[in-house]
């Protein structure tokens, strides 16, 4: 007998593979996704009581296939498909020829008929298993807006009659930017969950690393693929020191660096060093270089903040991303003092809105500047706006400590 938690983890892992198998067999992305969701729901309620089937992937694929066939048969407007549905085989799951079904599904979702703003959420949903709410949080848009975007993307995929195969090398290169962005967001959601009771979701970040390795195997000469993989490894290397035994967050400055995974750091440094030698520097390579500077510092006080500040300046010019500006403000504060960092935050609310990270960074810099009262207000504002319970607890604890300091004064 399996526990509900174990079943949930397994289903999350199998979901993209099953969806890939059903899409490959029947060619209907939207219908396959609905059918797979029904099969997953049935498995989640029956497997904990009855035990795992001998072939979980095959069980889910057959269950989803039956529901898809039934769906076609019930649809009077699709009578012409009944003969085809009756002829479809119900054989056990067979692996897709020539590659990982999840990887094929990811490239399929990044279809050229879709803009990156549509392809990326669709892939996060189909491959990463993220909820619409989580994806909306990553894109800083309302959940309803993201739901509409995903629905439109599924309709376009359906209308395109895209075959379930890896695209040609030329097409693959065109879709690569969206694929890498998907993997980047998937890893970020796994490493720092936007909501929930856990600080991180190792299943998501681990799957992002696995898929990125697969993309690198397929495209070994792409420096940005190597840069993204290096970034993931260099960041994931800190995971063992990032939380306490009770799951509470440990900030970078307080982490026990002896717990960092030195093998991952070595692999990541080697990857980014080789990628940068190619001379085609992209945003993931720059982020990996920043992570490498952090990971190679023996102590927090040894961090080369001037180098990190320069790299963030380059990254900001490349991307124009307000989150990069937010991180550059922290680096500027560490390199030149908190007032320098606070100055960089001026006007940033116009681009980031009322985001909790803007409040938390401002709180941190105000605390460094000695403005305890203002820092307390910003920590409270940040805690009120984050939807991750671990992060919320950390921010609330910081606010409580500053409140006590003010009371003692």
N, C-alpha and C positions, 0 to 999 in steps of 0.2 A: 504494500500500500504506500502511496506517495502522499506527502503533505501538500496542502494547498500552495504554500510558498514555492516548494520544489516544482510543482506542476506549472505554476505561473512563470517561473524562470525558463523552464523547458519550452513552453508554448511561445514565449517571446523569442527564444532562439530559433525555433522551427518556423515561425510565421512567415518570414520572407522567403524561405526555401519552398514552403508549400504554395505560397502565392505565385512564386516563379514557375513552379511545376504546373499549376492550373492555368496560368496565363499562356504558358508554352503550348499546352495541350489544346486549349479552346480558343485562344486569341481574343478574349473579351476581358480587358483589364478591370473595368468597373464591376461587371458581373462577378468576376473571379474574386475581387476583394470582398464583396458582400458575402459570397458563399464561404470564403475562408473564415471570415469573422464569425459566421454561424457555426462552422465546424469547431473553431477555437472555443466558443462559448460552451458547446456540448462537451468538449474534452475537459474543460475546466470544472464542469460539474460532475462528470462521471469518472474520470481517471483517479482522483483522490480516493474514491470509494472502491472502485473495481480494480485498480492497479494499472500500470502502464501496459499498452499493447506491445507485442513483440517488435513491431515496426511502427513507431509513433508517426514518422513522416508519412508513411504509406497510409496509415489509418486516417490522418487528417486530409490527405490528398483525395482519398476515396470518398470521405464524408463531404468534402467541399464539392467534389465532382457531382455527387448525387444531388446536392442542393442546387447546383447550377443547372443540371439537366431538368430538374423539377421546375425550376424557375422558367426555363424556356417553354416547357410544356404547358405551364399555366398561362402563359402570355398569348392571348388570342392573336395579337398583332404580329406574332412571330411564328405562326403555324408552319411557315415554310422551313423552319429549322427543325421541326419535329423528326423528320426522317434522319437528318444529320445527327440529332441528339441520340436517337435510338441506336445509331451505328457506332457511337463513341465507345471506346474500350474502357472498362473499369479495372484494368490491370494495375498491379502495385506500382508505386512510385519508381520511376527510373531516373537516374541522374541525367541532367542535360548534357549533350555531347559538347566537348570542347570548352568547358569552363564551369565556374561556380554559378549556379542559378541566381543566387543573390546578387552577384556582380552583374550578371546580364540584366536582371531586373532594374538595377540602379542605372545602368546606361540607357535602358529603355525609358525610364521615367524622365531622363534628361533629354527628351526628344526635341529635335530642332524646331518643331512647330510651337514649342512652349518657350516663353521667356524664362530667364533664370528665376524671376520672382514667382513663377508658377511651378517650374520643374523642381526646384529645391524643396518646397513644402510637400509636394506629392511624394518625393523620394523619402523624405524624413518620415512620412506617414507609412509608406509601403515597406520600406527597407528597415528603418529604425524603430518602427513601432511607437513613435511618439504620438501623443494625443494632439488634437487640434489646439487645445489650450497651450500646451508646451511649445508648439511651433509658433503660435501667435506671439508668445512671450519672447522667443528668440528673434522675431522680426519686428518687435515693438509695434504690433498692430492689434486691433480688437479681435477677439475670437471669432465673431460673426464674419468679419472681413476675410479672415483666413479660411473659414469653412467654405465660403463662396469661391475663393481662389482655388482650393483643392478640388471642388466639384467641377469647375470649369476645366481644370487640367485633366481630370479623368475623362471628361467628355471628349477632349481633343485627342487624347491617346486612343480612345475607342474609335473615333472617326478616321484616324490615320492608318488603321490596319497594319500597325508596326509588327513585323515578324519578331518572334522571341528568339533572337540570336544576338551575339555580340556584333556591334556595327563594324564596318570596314575600318581599317587604320585611319583613313582620312576623316570619316565621320566621328570616330572615337576622339580624335584630337579636337574637333569642334565642340564636343560635349564635355570635354575634360574640365573646363573651368567650373561648370555647374556641378559636376560630380565631386570635385574637390571641395567645393563650398558645402555640399551636403555632408560629406565626411567630417569636415571641420565643425559644423554645427552639431552633428551627431556626437562627436567626441566631447564637445563643450557641455552638452546637456548631460552626458554621462559623468563628466568630471565635476561639474558644478550644477546640480539639478536646479531647474528654475522653480520647482515646487515640490511639495511632499515632505515626509518626515526624515528622509535621509539626505545627507549632504551630497552624496554622489550615487551614481548608478553604474556599477562596474560592468554590468552586462552591456550597456550601450557603448561605453568607452572602449571596452575590449573588442566589441564587434566593429567599431570604427577603425581600430588599429588593424584588425584582421583584414577588413576590406581594403584598407589603404595599402597593405602589403600586397594584396592581390592586384590592385591597380599598378603598383610599381613593378610587379612581375610582368604585367602586360605591356607597360610603357617604361622600361628601365632607363631610357635616356632623357626623361622629362625631369628637369631639376626641381620644378614646383611639387611634383609628386614626392620626390625625396625630401624636399623641405617640409612638406606637411607631415610625412611619417616621422621625420626627426623631431618636429614640434610636439607631436603626440607622445613620442617616447620620452623626451626630455621633461615633459610635463607630468606624465604618468609615473615617472621615476620617483616623484615626491609623494605619491599617494600614501605609502606606509607611515609617513610622519605628519600627514595632513589632518588626522583626526585622533582624538584621545580614545582610550579603551571604551569609554561610554558613548563614542560617536560624535562628541563635540568638536567643533572646528578649532584647528591650531593655525594661527596666521604664519606667514612665511618667516617673519622675524623671530618666531619662537620655536620653529621646528627643529627637531633633533636630526641633524643632517647625516648622522651615522646610520639612520634608518633608510636613507634614500637608496634606491636601486642602482648601484654603480654599473651594472652590466647594461641596463637601459641607457644610462647616461653616456657610456662609452660608445654604444651603437649610434645613439642620436648625434653625438658630436662628430663621429666619423661620417655620418650621412650628410650633415649640413656643411662640413668642411669640404667634402668632395663636390657637393652641389654648387657651392659658392665659387669654386674654382672655374666653373663653366662660364661665368661672366653674365649669365642671363638671370639677374636677380629679380625675384618676385616676392609678393607679400608674405607667403608662407615661409620662405627662406629667411626673411628678415625676422619674423616672429620666432623662428627656431633659433636664430642667432641670439636673440634676446634671452630665450630660455636657457641657452648654453652658457651665457654669461652668469646667470643666476646659479646654474647647477655646478659650475666650476669654481665658485667661491666657497672656500672651506668654512667660512662663517658669514653670517649676515653682514657683519661690519666690514667684511672684505669685499663686498659687492662693488663692482666698478660701475657706479651709477652714471658717471659721465658717458661711458660707452653706451649704456642702456638708453640714456637720454638722446644721444645722437641717433641710435637705431630707431627709436620711436619717432623722432623727427622725420627720418626717411620714410618710415611706414605711414606717417600721417600725410606726407606729400603724395604717396602712392595711392592711398585709399580714400582720404577725406573722411574717414570714419570717426564719428564723435567719441566712440569708446576708446579709440586709439589716443585721442586728445586727453581723455580722462586718465589713461595710463601714463601718458607723457607728463601730465601734471604731477603725478606721484614721483616719477623719476626726477623731475625738475626740483621738487621739494627736497628729495634726498640728496641731490647733487648741489643745490644752491640755497636751500632754506625754504621753509614752508610758505613764506610770503610769495615766492616765485611761483610755486605750484598753485596757490590760491588765485593768483592773477590769471592763470591759464583757465581756471574754471569759470571766469566771468563770461556770461552770455551763453554758456554751454547748455543751460536749461532750455533754451529756445530750440535746441536740436535733440536733446534727450528727454525733454518733458520732466515729469516728476519721478524719474527712475530712481530706484533705491540705491543703485551703485553711485550715482552722483552725490546723493546725501551722505553715504558712508565714506566716500573719499574726502568730501569736504569736512566731515567730522574728524577724520583722521588727521588732516592737515591743520585744522583749527586746534586740535589737541596738541600737536607738535608746536604750534605757535603760542601755546599757553592760554588760549581763549577757552577756558573750560566751560563756561555757560553756553556759548554758541556751539561748541562741540557736542555738549549734552543734547541740545535741541536737534542737531542734525542726526545724531545716533538714534534718537527717538523717532525721527521722521523716517529714517532708513528702515528701522525695525517694523514700523507700521506698514511699509510698502512692499517688503519682500514676501514671497509666498513659500520660501523654503524654511521649514521650522527650525532646522539646525542653525542656519544663518540668522534667523530671527532671534533665537536664543542668545547667540554670540553678541549681536548688536544690543539686545536688551541688557545683557550683563555689562557691556561697556558703558551703557547709559547709567545703569545703577551705580557703578563704581564712581563715575564722575559726579553723580548726584550726592553720593556720600562725601566726596572730597569737598564739594561746595558747602555742604552742611557743616563739616568740620571747620571750615574757614569761618 
